[in-house]
């Protein structure tokens, strides 16, 4: 087996991440034929097929998955090596891939993200809004913002704040119903459920040392908080919503807090990133930025 340089391994990684030779060649600004030839030479030297490809698709072989993991590690080490030089020059630049939920992306980051982009014009940001758990390392994220406990020992968690959640409904919806004075009354209402977070058809509300478990039959299941909030505003039913998403609607009279003394347990928000990534200036700059933004926004509640 012949040795191949790091550049060829990174070309292979680029093809996999792009999903096709055509898109990878465009991103790399090189002829597709040249790229295909280099990957074929790599496979020939290794004596094994890494990518099974047809005219319409490409798929990693088992060996390809194994080789890809090493390519990702090499890319990470290359970035760290470059970061060591960049750190000395105090240069914040390069591609930055960030993941955040759709709700937090719109409600917290969207109003202020341009400030970060203006401050660091040499950063190319890939912001991914998604309502699913991602594998930070396998999917190539520099950082993700996530609610809940850290489950991956390969990652570092930096706490950004906490989210409080209460029951909300529209004034029009409540006008047509009896006054709600006890949590048990919720089970008789049209409950709208955030399905990607809550699977069970019950909720436990707390008021100091008091706790009340409520069973219900949801009228609607939604996997996005923005859609859920809009359904509540339009009078479809009542739902548990994060307080940071509801302040403007409360001020405008579009939403009303129901049983304000009762809430779901608070949950922490974290910035998660692979170990050593904070040594890279672009990641360190973004972590510092969101730490300030989330402290200000979640601290307002």
N, C-alpha and C positions, 0 to 999 in steps of 0.2 A: 504493500500500500504506500502510495506517495503522500507526502505531506502537502497540505493546502494552507494557504495563508489565511489570516483572520478576515481579510476582505471577502474572500469567497464564502466563508461561513456566514458573514453578515448579509451577503447577497441572497443566500438561501433563506435566511430569516426574513428578509424583506419580501421575498416571494410568498412565503407562508402568511405573513401578516397582511399583505395586500390581497391575497385570495386568488390572484391570477398573475401570470407572467406579463400580460399586457399592462395591467395597472401598476405592477411593480416597476416595469421598464419606464413608464411615464414618470413615476415618482423619483426614480433614480436618474432620469434623463439620459438613458442609454438605449441602444437598439435592442429590441426584444430578442432578436436572433443571437446577439452576443450574450445576453443574460441566460438564455436557454442553453447555449453551448457551455457556459461556465458551470451551470448546475449539472449538466450531463457529464462533464469532465470530473466534477466532484464525486458524483455517484460512481463513475468508472474507477476512480482512484480508491474509493472506499470498498468497491466490490459489492455494492448493495443498492437497491432502489430506495430512495428517500421519499419521492413523490410519484404517486400513480396519477397520470394525467391523460385526459381525453381532450377532444376539441371543445368540450363544454365545461369541464370541471377538473379539479385536482384534489387529491386526497393524500394525506400523510400515511405512510406505512408505519408499522410498529417501530421499525428501526428509525424511521423519520421522526417520530415523536421523541425517541430517546436522544437523537442527535440535536433536535430542536432545543431541548432543555439546556444542553451545553452551549449552544449558540447564544441563547438568551443570557446565560451567565457571562459569556465572553463579552457580549454587548454591554452588560452592566459594568463589567470591569473596565472596559474601554472608556465608558462615560465617567467612571470614577477617576480614571487616570487623567482624562481631559479636565475634569472638575478640579483636580489638584492644581492644574495650571491656571484655570479660570479663577479659582479662589485667590491665588496669589495676585492676580490682576484685578480682583474684585469685579469680575464680569458676570452678569446675570443674563444668560442667553441660552438658546437651544430649544428643542421641542419639549413640551410639557403636556403629559396626558393625565387628565383629571376626571374622576367619576363622582357623580353626586345624584341624589334622587331628583326626580322631576320637580317635586314641590319645593325643595330647598333651592334648587337651581333657579327657579323662577322667582320665588319669594325673597330669598336672601342674597344670592349671588348676582342675578341679572341687574338689579338697580345700581350695583357698585363695581361690576367687573371691568368696566372701561377704565376705571381709575388704575387698576393693576396693569392693564395693557398699555396705558399711556406712560406709566412710570417705568415700565420695562419693555421698550420697543423692540428689543432683540429676542424676545421670547415668542415662539410660535405655539399657541395654546390649542390643544384638542380637548374640548369640554364635552363629556358624554353624560347626558341626562338619562338615567335608567332606574327603573323600579325593581331591580333584582340584585341579588348578591353576586359579586364578581370575584374571580380569583385574581387578586391584584398582581401577582407575579406572572402567572401564566398568560394573562391578557395584556401584559405590558403597561400597566398603569404606574405612573410615578406616585400617585396619591389618590385615595378615595375618601369621601366624607360619608360616614356611616353612623346610623343609630344602633346602639346596643353594644354588647360586650365583645371584646377581641377574642376571636376563635382560632387565629392562625399565629403560631409561635414564630413564624418567619417575619412577622410584621411588628412595627412599633406603633403604639397608639398614643396620640396626643389629644387630651380632652379639650373640646371647644366650648362646651356648655351643656345645658340640659333643656329638654323639651317638656313642657307641661301640656296636658290635653284635657279638654272639657267637652261637655255636651253642648251642641249648638243647633238652633233651628231658626227658620225665618219667622218674623212677626205674623205674617199672614197664615202660616201653618198653625201657629199657636192660638190664634184668634178663634179658630174653628174647634178648639178642644178645651176640655176642662183644665183648670189651673193645675200645674204639675208641682206638687209640694214634696213628694217622696220619690226616691229612686225606683221603687217597685212599679210606679206608673209607667216607666219607660217601656216595659214589656208589652203594653197595650198600644204603643205608637208604631209608626212606620220607621223602622230602624234601617239606616243605610250603613253598609259595612265596608271598611277598607280591607279587601280580601287578601292583599299581599302581606299584610301585617297580622291580621286577626283571622284565624281559621275557625275557632269555636263560635258557636251561636250563643255566646254568653259574654258578659263583661263584669268585672269586679271594680266597683267604684269605692273610693275611700274619702272619708271626711275626718281628718285627724286620726283618732284611734278606731273610728267606726269603719266598717266595711260592709258592703252589700253586693251580693252576686245576683245578676239579673239575666234571666234566660229570655230569648226572643227569637222570632222568625224574621230574618232580614227581608225587607222588600226589594233591596237592590244590593248587589256586590260590585264594588268598583276597585280597580287596582291602581288608581291614581288619585292623589289627594285633591288636585285641582278640579277634576271632574266631580269628585265627591262633594267638595265645597260648593260648586256651582249648582248641583242638584239640591243641596240644602237651601241655598239662597232662593231657588225657584220653587220652594215649597213642597218638594217631593217627600221629605221626611226629616228625621233628626239623626245626628251622627256625632261621633267623637272626632274632633278635629284638633290639630296642634294650635295652641294659642297664638303663635307667631304668625300664622296664616290668616287670622281672623280680625286683627286689630282695625284695619281700615274699614272692613265690612261692618264691624260693630259701630264705628263712629258714623258711618253713613246710614245706619239703621237697617241694613240689609240682613243682618244676623242678630240674634239675641242669645245670650248665654242662658242655658237651662240648668237649674240646680247648681249654681255657681260654687257652692261650698263642696261639691262632690267632683272628684276627678279620677282619672286613671293614674297609676303610679308614674312618677317622672322617669324619663329615660335620658341617658347621657348621649352626647354627640361627640364623635371622635374623627380626627384626621388619621388615616392609616397609611403607612408607607413602608416599603421594604427597609430592612436594617441597612444602615450606611447611606441611605438616599438623602438624609438631611445634610450630608456633607456636600451635596451638589447645590451650588448657589441658587439655581432656578427653583428647586424644591424648597429650600430654606426660605426664599423670598415669598413663595406662595403660602407656606405654612404661617409665616409671620403676618401676612395680609389677612388670611381668613381667621386667624386667632383674634385679631382686632374686630373684624366685621361680625363674627358670631358672638363675641362677648357683648358688643353693643346691641345687636339685634335681639338675642335671647335674654339679655339683661333688662330689656324694656318691658318684658312681660310681668 
